[in-house]
């Protein structure tokens, strides 16, 4: 058993002898997002490392941290690749709701996986924060439902690519919203592009992830979100928000996210 496969199973408490199949992959997706937080602490604390397989293993499994899309989905890629899946990484462009347009200034700064199974393609994304689908999303326009809402991926020719990821979050959305768009034919060949994504998220003035700390993780009945000024719990659609002093951030991060 290779390093990523063994350590990923250890962190998610998946038995070593359990065969990861397409049929049980949704359960793995959900468990990953309830275990490994979506967070930007390495950017905020100015301690980002080059994205390599070894550095991701150290960050996520040795130091027991989380990460952003390009870290979470890349380590997930290595895990599924080692378990025999036909999988590849793609870059996507997020949608800017405030301006009702694509985030062209930042470019394609979201990273996700595409899995091919029985000739059909699926998005496997454990790195879209609170918008994560918690399930595989077929790329044929068919909507799927998870504990976080409804999701679909449609074949739409647009400026960023040929497919659009849509979401209708549970307890939040009444209409479909655009999440991101991508070109399914542009496969990431190596980690050089992942490092470019990290550089943009770390250094660009328009980045959402270099301003203040953010940690979020799904729970059995919702999700928890921590910033430097508040701690928010979503429990069965009800929101409980607590304002906190910045000095309390480290203790909240340790208590609720183990980071």
DRENPA-3360 file (N, C-alpha, C; in nm, 2 decimals, always signed):
BEGIN
1 = XXXXXXXX = +0.09/-0.12/+0.00/+0.00/+0.00/+0.00/+0.09/+0.12/+0.00 ~ +0.07/+0.21/-0.10/+0.15/+0.33/-0.11/+0.12/+0.43/+0.00 ~ +0.21/+0.53/+0.01/+0.20/+0.63/+0.11/+0.07/+0.71/+0.12 ~ +0.03/+0.76/+0.00/-0.10/+0.84/+0.00/-0.22/+0.75/+0.03 ~ -0.22/+0.64/-0.03/-0.34/+0.55/-0.01/-0.35/+0.51/+0.14 ~ -0.23/+0.47/+0.20/-0.23/+0.43/+0.34/-0.27/+0.55/+0.43 ~ -0.21/+0.67/+0.41/-0.24/+0.78/+0.50/-0.38/+0.84/+0.48 ~ -0.43/+0.84/+0.36/-0.56/+0.88/+0.34/-0.66/+0.79/+0.41;
9 = XXXXXXXX = -0.64/+0.66/+0.40/-0.73/+0.57/+0.47/-0.72/+0.59/+0.62 ~ -0.60/+0.61/+0.67/-0.58/+0.63/+0.82/-0.66/+0.76/+0.87 ~ -0.65/+0.87/+0.79/-0.71/+0.99/+0.84/-0.86/+0.98/+0.83 ~ -0.92/+0.91/+0.73/-1.06/+0.89/+0.72/-1.11/+0.77/+0.79 ~ -1.02/+0.69/+0.85/-1.06/+0.57/+0.92/-1.13/+0.47/+0.83 ~ -1.07/+0.45/+0.71/-1.11/+0.35/+0.61/-1.02/+0.23/+0.63 ~ -1.08/+0.11/+0.65/-1.00/-0.01/+0.66/-0.91/-0.03/+0.54 ~ -0.79/-0.08/+0.57/-0.69/-0.10/+0.47/-0.73/-0.20/+0.36;
17 = XXXXXXXX = -0.82/-0.30/+0.41/-0.86/-0.40/+0.31/-0.99/-0.37/+0.24 ~ -1.04/-0.25/+0.26/-1.17/-0.21/+0.20/-1.14/-0.17/+0.05 ~ -1.21/-0.23/-0.04/-1.19/-0.19/-0.18/-1.27/-0.07/-0.21 ~ -1.20/+0.03/-0.27/-1.27/+0.16/-0.31/-1.33/+0.14/-0.45 ~ -1.46/+0.14/-0.46/-1.53/+0.12/-0.58/-1.60/+0.24/-0.63 ~ -1.65/+0.24/-0.75/-1.73/+0.36/-0.80/-1.86/+0.36/-0.71 ~ -1.91/+0.25/-0.67/-2.04/+0.24/-0.60/-2.03/+0.29/-0.46 ~ -1.91/+0.28/-0.40/-1.90/+0.34/-0.26/-1.82/+0.47/-0.25;
25 = XXXXXXXX = -1.79/+0.53/-0.37/-1.71/+0.65/-0.37/-1.78/+0.77/-0.31 ~ -1.92/+0.78/-0.33/-1.99/+0.89/-0.27/-1.97/+0.90/-0.12 ~ -1.97/+0.78/-0.06/-1.95/+0.78/+0.09/-1.81/+0.83/+0.12 ~ -1.71/+0.80/+0.04/-1.58/+0.84/+0.06/-1.57/+0.99/+0.05 ~ -1.63/+1.04/-0.06/-1.64/+1.19/-0.08/-1.69/+1.26/+0.04 ~ -1.80/+1.22/+0.09/-1.87/+1.29/+0.20/-1.78/+1.28/+0.33 ~ -1.72/+1.16/+0.35/-1.64/+1.14/+0.47/-1.52/+1.23/+0.46 ~ -1.46/+1.24/+0.34/-1.34/+1.33/+0.33/-1.37/+1.47/+0.37;
33 = XXXXXXXX = -1.49/+1.52/+0.33/-1.53/+1.66/+0.36/-1.58/+1.68/+0.50 ~ -1.60/+1.57/+0.57/-1.64/+1.58/+0.71/-1.51/+1.56/+0.80 ~ -1.40/+1.53/+0.74/-1.28/+1.50/+0.81/-1.17/+1.60/+0.79 ~ -1.15/+1.64/+0.66/-1.04/+1.73/+0.62/-1.10/+1.87/+0.59 ~ -1.06/+1.96/+0.67/-1.12/+2.10/+0.66/-1.08/+2.17/+0.53 ~ -1.16/+2.25/+0.48/-1.13/+2.35/+0.37/-1.08/+2.47/+0.44 ~ -0.95/+2.51/+0.42/-0.89/+2.62/+0.50/-0.77/+2.68/+0.43 ~ -0.74/+2.80/+0.47/-0.64/+2.88/+0.40/-0.53/+2.93/+0.49;
41 = XXXXXXXX = -0.51/+2.85/+0.60/-0.42/+2.90/+0.71/-0.27/+2.91/+0.66 ~ -0.23/+2.82/+0.57/-0.09/+2.83/+0.52/-0.07/+2.96/+0.44 ~ -0.17/+3.01/+0.37/-0.16/+3.14/+0.30/-0.15/+3.25/+0.40 ~ -0.25/+3.25/+0.50/-0.26/+3.36/+0.60/-0.13/+3.37/+0.68 ~ -0.07/+3.25/+0.71/+0.05/+3.25/+0.80/+0.18/+3.25/+0.72 ~ +0.16/+3.28/+0.59/+0.28/+3.29/+0.50/+0.38/+3.18/+0.51 ~ +0.32/+3.05/+0.50/+0.41/+2.93/+0.50/+0.37/+2.83/+0.39 ~ +0.33/+2.88/+0.28/+0.30/+2.79/+0.17/+0.42/+2.73/+0.11;
49 = XXXXXXXX = +0.41/+2.60/+0.07/+0.52/+2.53/+0.01/+0.48/+2.49/-0.13 ~ +0.58/+2.46/-0.21/+0.56/+2.41/-0.34/+0.46/+2.29/-0.34 ~ +0.37/+2.29/-0.43/+0.28/+2.18/-0.44/+0.35/+2.06/-0.50 ~ +0.38/+1.96/-0.42/+0.44/+1.83/-0.46/+0.36/+1.72/-0.39 ~ +0.37/+1.60/-0.44/+0.31/+1.49/-0.37/+0.36/+1.48/-0.23 ~ +0.49/+1.49/-0.21/+0.55/+1.48/-0.08/+0.50/+1.59/+0.02 ~ +0.50/+1.71/-0.03/+0.46/+1.83/+0.05/+0.31/+1.82/+0.09 ~ +0.22/+1.77/+0.00/+0.08/+1.75/+0.03/+0.06/+1.64/+0.14;
57 = XXXXXXXX = +0.14/+1.54/+0.12/+0.13/+1.43/+0.22/+0.17/+1.48/+0.36 ~ +0.28/+1.56/+0.37/+0.32/+1.62/+0.49/+0.22/+1.71/+0.55 ~ +0.16/+1.80/+0.47/+0.06/+1.90/+0.52/-0.07/+1.84/+0.57 ~ -0.12/+1.75/+0.48/-0.26/+1.70/+0.51/-0.26/+1.58/+0.60 ~ -0.15/+1.49/+0.60/-0.15/+1.37/+0.68/-0.06/+1.37/+0.80 ~ +0.06/+1.43/+0.78/+0.16/+1.44/+0.89/+0.12/+1.55/+0.98 ~ +0.10/+1.67/+0.93/+0.06/+1.78/+1.01/-0.09/+1.79/+1.04 ~ -0.16/+1.70/+0.98/-0.31/+1.69/+1.00/-0.38/+1.82/+0.97;
65 = XXXXXXXX = -0.34/+1.89/+0.87/-0.41/+2.01/+0.83/-0.51/+1.99/+0.71 ~ -0.57/+2.09/+0.67/-0.66/+2.08/+0.55/-0.60/+2.16/+0.44 ~ -0.68/+2.23/+0.36/-0.63/+2.30/+0.24/-0.74/+2.36/+0.16 ~ -0.70/+2.42/+0.05/-0.79/+2.47/-0.05/-0.81/+2.37/-0.16 ~ -0.88/+2.41/-0.27/-0.92/+2.32/-0.37/-0.80/+2.25/-0.44 ~ -0.70/+2.33/-0.46/-0.59/+2.27/-0.54/-0.50/+2.17/-0.45 ~ -0.52/+2.18/-0.32/-0.45/+2.08/-0.23/-0.54/+1.96/-0.21 ~ -0.67/+1.99/-0.17/-0.76/+1.88/-0.14/-0.79/+1.79/-0.26;
73 = XXXXXXXX = -0.82/+1.85/-0.38/-0.85/+1.77/-0.49/-0.73/+1.70/-0.55 ~ -0.61/+1.76/-0.53/-0.49/+1.70/-0.59/-0.45/+1.57/-0.50 ~ -0.46/+1.58/-0.37/-0.43/+1.47/-0.29/-0.54/+1.36/-0.31 ~ -0.66/+1.40/-0.34/-0.77/+1.31/-0.37/-0.74/+1.24/-0.50 ~ -0.69/+1.31/-0.60/-0.65/+1.26/-0.73/-0.55/+1.14/-0.71 ~ -0.44/+1.17/-0.63/-0.34/+1.07/-0.60/-0.40/+0.94/-0.54 ~ -0.49/+0.97/-0.44/-0.56/+0.86/-0.37/-0.64/+0.77/-0.46 ~ -0.72/+0.83/-0.54/-0.81/+0.76/-0.64/-0.73/+0.69/-0.75;
81 = XXXXXXXX = -0.62/+0.76/-0.79/-0.54/+0.70/-0.90/-0.47/+0.57/-0.84 ~ -0.43/+0.57/-0.72/-0.37/+0.46/-0.66/-0.47/+0.34/-0.63 ~ -0.60/+0.38/-0.63/-0.70/+0.28/-0.62/-0.77/+0.24/-0.75 ~ -0.70/+0.27/-0.86/-0.74/+0.22/-0.99/-0.84/+0.29/-1.06 ~ -0.87/+0.42/-1.03/-0.97/+0.50/-1.10/-0.91/+0.56/-1.22 ~ -0.99/+0.58/-1.32/-0.96/+0.66/-1.44/-0.99/+0.81/-1.41 ~ -0.89/+0.88/-1.37/-0.92/+1.02/-1.32/-0.82/+1.12/-1.37 ~ -0.86/+1.24/-1.38/-0.76/+1.35/-1.42/-0.81/+1.48/-1.36;
89 = XXXXXXXX = -0.71/+1.57/-1.35/-0.74/+1.70/-1.29/-0.77/+1.81/-1.39 ~ -0.86/+1.90/-1.36/-0.89/+2.01/-1.45/-0.89/+2.14/-1.37 ~ -0.87/+2.25/-1.44/-0.88/+2.39/-1.38/-1.02/+2.45/-1.42 ~ -1.08/+2.53/-1.34/-1.21/+2.59/-1.36/-1.21/+2.73/-1.32 ~ -1.30/+2.81/-1.38/-1.31/+2.95/-1.35/-1.44/+2.97/-1.26 ~ -1.43/+3.03/-1.15/-1.54/+3.06/-1.06/-1.63/+3.17/-1.12 ~ -1.75/+3.17/-1.07/-1.85/+3.27/-1.11/-1.85/+3.38/-1.01 ~ -1.86/+3.51/-1.05/-1.86/+3.62/-0.96/-2.01/+3.66/-0.95;
97 = XXXXXXXX = -2.07/+3.63/-0.84/-2.22/+3.66/-0.82/-2.24/+3.81/-0.81 ~ -2.15/+3.88/-0.75/-2.18/+4.03/-0.73/-2.18/+4.10/-0.86 ~ -2.10/+4.06/-0.95/-2.10/+4.13/-1.08/-2.16/+4.05/-1.19 ~ -2.22/+3.93/-1.16/-2.29/+3.85/-1.25/-2.20/+3.82/-1.38 ~ -2.08/+3.78/-1.35/-1.98/+3.75/-1.46/-1.88/+3.65/-1.41 ~ -1.80/+3.60/-1.50/-1.69/+3.51/-1.47/-1.57/+3.59/-1.40 ~ -1.50/+3.52/-1.31/-1.39/+3.58/-1.25/-1.27/+3.58/-1.34 ~ -1.27/+3.66/-1.44/-1.17/+3.65/-1.54/-1.04/+3.71/-1.49;
105 = XXXXXXXX = -1.05/+3.81/-1.40/-0.93/+3.87/-1.34/-0.84/+3.76/-1.28 ~ -0.90/+3.67/-1.21/-0.82/+3.56/-1.14/-0.79/+3.45/-1.24 ~ -0.88/+3.43/-1.34/-0.86/+3.31/-1.43/-0.91/+3.18/-1.37 ~ -0.86/+3.07/-1.41/-0.90/+2.94/-1.37/-0.83/+2.90/-1.24 ~ -0.88/+2.94/-1.13/-0.82/+2.92/-1.00/-0.89/+2.81/-0.92 ~ -0.98/+2.74/-0.98/-1.04/+2.63/-0.91/-0.99/+2.50/-0.97 ~ -0.96/+2.40/-0.89/-0.91/+2.27/-0.93/-1.01/+2.16/-0.89 ~ -1.04/+2.07/-0.98/-1.13/+1.96/-0.95/-1.09/+1.84/-1.03;
113 = XXXXXXXX = -1.16/+1.73/-1.00/-1.13/+1.60/-1.07/-1.24/+1.56/-1.16 ~ -1.20/+1.49/-1.27/-1.30/+1.43/-1.35/-1.27/+1.28/-1.35 ~ -1.37/+1.20/-1.32/-1.36/+1.05/-1.32/-1.44/+1.00/-1.44 ~ -1.37/+0.90/-1.51/-1.44/+0.83/-1.62/-1.48/+0.69/-1.57 ~ -1.61/+0.66/-1.58/-1.65/+0.52/-1.54/-1.75/+0.47/-1.64 ~ -1.73/+0.36/-1.69/-1.82/+0.30/-1.79/-1.85/+0.40/-1.91 ~ -1.75/+0.47/-1.95/-1.77/+0.56/-2.06/-1.84/+0.69/-2.03 ~ -1.87/+0.71/-1.90/-1.94/+0.84/-1.86/-1.84/+0.92/-1.77;
121 = XXXXXXXX = -1.86/+1.05/-1.77/-1.77/+1.14/-1.70/-1.84/+1.20/-1.58 ~ -1.77/+1.22/-1.47/-1.83/+1.27/-1.34/-1.73/+1.37/-1.28 ~ -1.78/+1.47/-1.22/-1.70/+1.57/-1.14/-1.69/+1.51/-1.00 ~ -1.56/+1.50/-0.95/-1.54/+1.46/-0.81/-1.46/+1.57/-0.75 ~ -1.53/+1.65/-0.66/-1.48/+1.77/-0.61/-1.50/+1.78/-0.46 ~ -1.39/+1.77/-0.38/-1.39/+1.78/-0.24/-1.33/+1.91/-0.19 ~ -1.32/+2.01/-0.29/-1.25/+2.13/-0.25/-1.32/+2.26/-0.29 ~ -1.46/+2.26/-0.29/-1.53/+2.38/-0.32/-1.60/+2.44/-0.19;
129 = XXXXXXXX = -1.53/+2.41/-0.08/-1.58/+2.47/+0.05/-1.72/+2.43/+0.08 ~ -1.80/+2.53/+0.12/-1.94/+2.51/+0.16/-2.03/+2.48/+0.04 ~ -1.97/+2.50/-0.08/-2.05/+2.46/-0.21/-2.02/+2.32/-0.26 ~ -1.94/+2.25/-0.19/-1.90/+2.12/-0.24/-2.02/+2.02/-0.25 ~ -2.02/+1.94/-0.35/-2.14/+1.86/-0.38/-2.16/+1.74/-0.29 ~ -2.06/+1.69/-0.22/-2.06/+1.58/-0.13/-2.10/+1.45/-0.21 ~ -2.09/+1.45/-0.34/-2.13/+1.34/-0.42/-2.07/+1.36/-0.56 ~ -2.06/+1.25/-0.63/-2.02/+1.26/-0.77/-2.13/+1.33/-0.85;
137 = XXXXXXXX = -2.09/+1.41/-0.95/-2.19/+1.48/-1.03/-2.16/+1.44/-1.18 ~ -2.26/+1.37/-1.24/-2.24/+1.34/-1.38/-2.24/+1.46/-1.47 ~ -2.16/+1.45/-1.58/-2.14/+1.56/-1.67/-2.24/+1.56/-1.79 ~ -2.35/+1.49/-1.76/-2.45/+1.48/-1.87/-2.58/+1.57/-1.84 ~ -2.57/+1.66/-1.74/-2.68/+1.74/-1.71/-2.78/+1.69/-1.61 ~ -2.76/+1.56/-1.58/-2.85/+1.50/-1.48/-2.83/+1.55/-1.34 ~ -2.93/+1.61/-1.27/-2.91/+1.66/-1.14/-2.90/+1.54/-1.04 ~ -2.82/+1.57/-0.93/-2.80/+1.47/-0.82/-2.82/+1.54/-0.69;
145 = XXXXXXXX = -2.86/+1.47/-0.59/-2.89/+1.53/-0.46/-2.80/+1.47/-0.36 ~ -2.75/+1.55/-0.26/-2.67/+1.51/-0.15/-2.72/+1.58/-0.03 ~ -2.65/+1.56/+0.08/-2.69/+1.63/+0.21/-2.66/+1.78/+0.20 ~ -2.60/+1.83/+0.09/-2.57/+1.97/+0.08/-2.66/+2.04/-0.03 ~ -2.74/+1.96/-0.09/-2.83/+2.02/-0.19/-2.84/+1.95/-0.32 ~ -2.87/+2.02/-0.43/-2.87/+1.96/-0.56/-2.76/+2.02/-0.65 ~ -2.71/+1.93/-0.74/-2.60/+1.97/-0.82/-2.61/+1.91/-0.96 ~ -2.56/+1.98/-1.06/-2.56/+1.92/-1.20/-2.44/+1.99/-1.28;
153 = XXXXXXXX = -2.40/+1.92/-1.38/-2.30/+1.97/-1.47/-2.35/+1.96/-1.61 ~ -2.36/+2.07/-1.68/-2.42/+2.07/-1.82/-2.31/+2.11/-1.92 ~ -2.33/+2.05/-2.04/-2.24/+2.08/-2.15/-2.29/+2.21/-2.21 ~ -2.22/+2.31/-2.18/-2.25/+2.45/-2.22/-2.12/+2.52/-2.27 ~ -2.13/+2.56/-2.40/-2.01/+2.63/-2.45/-2.01/+2.77/-2.40 ~ -1.91/+2.81/-2.33/-1.90/+2.94/-2.27/-1.75/+2.99/-2.27 ~ -1.73/+3.11/-2.23/-1.59/+3.16/-2.24/-1.49/+3.08/-2.17 ~ -1.52/+3.03/-2.05/-1.41/+2.95/-1.97/-1.40/+2.81/-2.02;
161 = XXXXXXXX = -1.50/+2.76/-2.10/-1.48/+2.62/-2.14/-1.61/+2.56/-2.20 ~ -1.63/+2.43/-2.18/-1.74/+2.36/-2.24/-1.84/+2.30/-2.14 ~ -1.82/+2.32/-2.01/-1.91/+2.26/-1.91/-1.93/+2.36/-1.80 ~ -2.05/+2.37/-1.74/-2.08/+2.45/-1.62/-2.13/+2.37/-1.51 ~ -2.07/+2.39/-1.39/-2.12/+2.33/-1.27/-2.22/+2.42/-1.20 ~ -2.34/+2.36/-1.18/-2.45/+2.44/-1.11/-2.48/+2.38/-0.97 ~ -2.53/+2.46/-0.89/-2.57/+2.41/-0.75/-2.69/+2.48/-0.70 ~ -2.76/+2.41/-0.62/-2.88/+2.46/-0.55/-2.87/+2.42/-0.40;
169 = XXXXXXXX = -2.80/+2.50/-0.32/-2.76/+2.45/-0.19/-2.88/+2.44/-0.09 ~ -2.88/+2.33/-0.02/-2.98/+2.30/+0.08/-3.00/+2.41/+0.18 ~ -3.12/+2.45/+0.21/-3.16/+2.56/+0.30/-3.11/+2.70/+0.26 ~ -3.05/+2.71/+0.14/-3.00/+2.84/+0.10/-3.05/+2.89/-0.03 ~ -3.06/+2.80/-0.13/-3.09/+2.84/-0.26/-3.23/+2.79/-0.31 ~ -3.30/+2.87/-0.38/-3.43/+2.83/-0.44/-3.42/+2.81/-0.59 ~ -3.31/+2.87/-0.65/-3.29/+2.86/-0.79/-3.15/+2.81/-0.81 ~ -3.12/+2.75/-0.93/-2.99/+2.70/-0.97/-2.89/+2.82/-0.98;
177 = XXXXXXXX = -2.77/+2.80/-0.92/-2.67/+2.91/-0.93/-2.54/+2.85/-1.00 ~ -2.47/+2.93/-1.07/-2.35/+2.88/-1.14/-2.24/+2.88/-1.03 ~ -2.16/+2.77/-1.03/-2.05/+2.76/-0.94/-1.92/+2.79/-1.02 ~ -1.90/+2.71/-1.12/-1.78/+2.73/-1.20/-1.79/+2.67/-1.34 ~ -1.70/+2.70/-1.43/-1.70/+2.65/-1.56/-1.56/+2.60/-1.60 ~ -1.55/+2.50/-1.68/-1.42/+2.44/-1.71/-1.42/+2.38/-1.85 ~ -1.30/+2.36/-1.91/-1.29/+2.29/-2.03/-1.25/+2.14/-2.01 ~ -1.34/+2.05/-2.03/-1.31/+1.91/-2.00/-1.20/+1.85/-2.08;
185 = XXXXXXXX = -1.16/+1.92/-2.19/-1.06/+1.86/-2.28/-0.92/+1.90/-2.23 ~ -0.91/+2.00/-2.14/-0.78/+2.05/-2.10/-0.74/+1.98/-1.97 ~ -0.66/+1.87/-1.99/-0.62/+1.79/-1.87/-0.49/+1.85/-1.82 ~ -0.48/+1.86/-1.68/-0.36/+1.90/-1.62/-0.25/+1.79/-1.63 ~ -0.14/+1.82/-1.70/-0.04/+1.72/-1.72/+0.05/+1.70/-1.61 ~ +0.08/+1.81/-1.53/+0.17/+1.80/-1.42/+0.13/+1.90/-1.31 ~ +0.21/+1.91/-1.21/+0.18/+2.00/-1.09/+0.22/+2.14/-1.11 ~ +0.28/+2.17/-1.23/+0.32/+2.31/-1.25/+0.20/+2.40/-1.25;
193 = XXXXXXXX = +0.09/+2.36/-1.31/-0.03/+2.44/-1.32/-0.09/+2.46/-1.18 ~ -0.08/+2.35/-1.10/-0.14/+2.36/-0.96/-0.06/+2.46/-0.88 ~ +0.07/+2.47/-0.90/+0.15/+2.57/-0.83/+0.12/+2.71/-0.88 ~ +0.08/+2.72/-1.01/+0.03/+2.85/-1.06/-0.10/+2.89/-0.99 ~ -0.19/+2.80/-0.98/-0.31/+2.83/-0.91/-0.28/+2.87/-0.76 ~ -0.19/+2.80/-0.69/-0.16/+2.84/-0.56/-0.10/+2.98/-0.55 ~ -0.02/+3.01/-0.65/+0.04/+3.15/-0.65/-0.06/+3.26/-0.67 ~ -0.16/+3.23/-0.75/-0.26/+3.33/-0.77/-0.35/+3.35/-0.65;
201 = XXXXXXXX = -0.39/+3.24/-0.59/-0.47/+3.25/-0.46/-0.39/+3.31/-0.35 ~ -0.26/+3.29/-0.35/-0.17/+3.35/-0.24/-0.14/+3.49/-0.26 ~ -0.12/+3.54/-0.39/-0.06/+3.67/-0.41/-0.16/+3.77/-0.48 ~ -0.26/+3.72/-0.55/-0.34/+3.82/-0.63/-0.42/+3.91/-0.54 ~ -0.43/+4.04/-0.57/-0.51/+4.13/-0.49/-0.66/+4.09/-0.48 ~ -0.71/+4.03/-0.59/-0.85/+3.99/-0.60/-0.88/+3.86/-0.54 ~ -0.78/+3.79/-0.49/-0.80/+3.66/-0.42/-0.89/+3.67/-0.30 ~ -0.98/+3.58/-0.28/-1.06/+3.57/-0.16/-0.99/+3.51/-0.04;
209 = XXXXXXXX = -0.87/+3.44/-0.07/-0.81/+3.36/+0.03/-0.69/+3.42/+0.10 ~ -0.65/+3.54/+0.06/-0.53/+3.60/+0.13/-0.56/+3.72/+0.21 ~ -0.69/+3.73/+0.25/-0.73/+3.85/+0.33/-0.75/+3.81/+0.48 ~ -0.82/+3.71/+0.51/-0.84/+3.67/+0.65/-0.86/+3.52/+0.65 ~ -0.84/+3.46/+0.77/-0.85/+3.31/+0.79/-0.99/+3.26/+0.77 ~ -1.00/+3.14/+0.71/-1.12/+3.08/+0.69/-1.10/+2.93/+0.71 ~ -1.18/+2.87/+0.79/-1.18/+2.72/+0.81/-1.33/+2.67/+0.81 ~ -1.36/+2.57/+0.72/-1.49/+2.52/+0.72/-1.49/+2.37/+0.70;
217 = XXXXXXXX = -1.59/+2.30/+0.76/-1.59/+2.16/+0.75/-1.74/+2.11/+0.76 ~ -1.78/+2.01/+0.69/-1.91/+1.96/+0.70/-1.92/+1.87/+0.82 ~ -2.05/+1.86/+0.88/-2.08/+1.78/+0.99/-2.19/+1.69/+0.95 ~ -2.23/+1.60/+1.04/-2.34/+1.51/+1.01/-2.47/+1.58/+0.99 ~ -2.49/+1.70/+1.04/-2.62/+1.77/+1.02/-2.60/+1.91/+0.97 ~ -2.49/+1.94/+0.91/-2.47/+2.07/+0.85/-2.33/+2.10/+0.82 ~ -2.28/+2.22/+0.87/-2.14/+2.25/+0.86/-2.10/+2.36/+0.96 ~ -1.97/+2.37/+0.98/-1.92/+2.47/+1.08/-1.82/+2.56/+1.00;
225 = XXXXXXXX = -1.82/+2.69/+1.03/-1.74/+2.79/+0.96/-1.67/+2.88/+1.07 ~ -1.54/+2.89/+1.06/-1.46/+2.98/+1.15/-1.39/+3.08/+1.07 ~ -1.40/+3.21/+1.11/-1.32/+3.32/+1.06/-1.25/+3.38/+1.19 ~ -1.18/+3.49/+1.17/-1.11/+3.55/+1.28/-1.21/+3.63/+1.36 ~ -1.33/+3.65/+1.32/-1.43/+3.73/+1.40/-1.56/+3.65/+1.43 ~ -1.58/+3.53/+1.38/-1.70/+3.46/+1.41/-1.69/+3.31/+1.39 ~ -1.78/+3.24/+1.46/-1.79/+3.10/+1.45/-1.94/+3.07/+1.42 ~ -1.96/+3.00/+1.31/-2.10/+2.98/+1.26/-2.12/+2.83/+1.25;
233 = XXXXXXXX = -2.24/+2.79/+1.30/-2.28/+2.65/+1.29/-2.41/+2.64/+1.21 ~ -2.42/+2.56/+1.11/-2.54/+2.53/+1.04/-2.59/+2.39/+1.09 ~ -2.70/+2.39/+1.15/-2.75/+2.26/+1.21/-2.89/+2.24/+1.16 ~ -2.91/+2.14/+1.07/-3.04/+2.11/+1.01/-3.11/+2.24/+0.95 ~ -3.03/+2.32/+0.89/-3.09/+2.44/+0.82/-3.10/+2.57/+0.91 ~ -3.07/+2.55/+1.04/-3.07/+2.66/+1.13/-2.93/+2.71/+1.16 ~ -2.92/+2.85/+1.16/-2.79/+2.91/+1.17/-2.77/+2.96/+1.31 ~ -2.65/+2.93/+1.37/-2.61/+2.98/+1.50/-2.48/+3.05/+1.48;
241 = XXXXXXXX = -2.47/+3.18/+1.50/-2.35/+3.26/+1.48/-2.30/+3.32/+1.61 ~ -2.17/+3.30/+1.64/-2.11/+3.36/+1.76/-2.00/+3.45/+1.72 ~ -2.01/+3.57/+1.76/-1.89/+3.67/+1.74/-1.78/+3.63/+1.83 ~ -1.66/+3.63/+1.78/-1.55/+3.59/+1.87/-1.44/+3.70/+1.86 ~ -1.36/+3.70/+1.96/-1.24/+3.79/+1.97/-1.13/+3.71/+1.89 ~ -1.05/+3.79/+1.81/-0.94/+3.72/+1.73/-0.85/+3.64/+1.81 ~ -0.84/+3.67/+1.94/-0.75/+3.59/+2.02/-0.80/+3.45/+2.05 ~ -0.93/+3.43/+2.03/-0.99/+3.30/+2.05/-0.98/+3.21/+1.93;
249 = XXXXXXXX = -0.94/+3.27/+1.81/-0.94/+3.19/+1.69/-0.86/+3.06/+1.70 ~ -0.73/+3.06/+1.75/-0.66/+2.94/+1.76/-0.72/+2.83/+1.84 ~ -0.79/+2.87/+1.95/-0.85/+2.77/+2.04/-0.97/+2.71/+1.97 ~ -1.05/+2.79/+1.89/-1.17/+2.74/+1.82/-1.12/+2.65/+1.70 ~ -1.01/+2.69/+1.64/-0.95/+2.61/+1.53/-0.91/+2.47/+1.58 ~ -0.85/+2.47/+1.70/-0.81/+2.34/+1.75/-0.92/+2.26/+1.80 ~ -1.02/+2.32/+1.87/-1.13/+2.25/+1.93/-1.22/+2.19/+1.82 ~ -1.26/+2.27/+1.72/-1.36/+2.22/+1.62/-1.30/+2.16/+1.49;
257 = XXX = -1.18/+2.20/+1.46/-1.12/+2.15/+1.33/-0.99/+2.07/+1.35 ~ -0.94/+2.07/+1.47/-0.81/+2.00/+1.50/-0.70/+2.05/+1.41 ~ -0.69/+2.18/+1.39/-0.58/+2.24/+1.31/-0.52/+2.35/+1.39;
% end
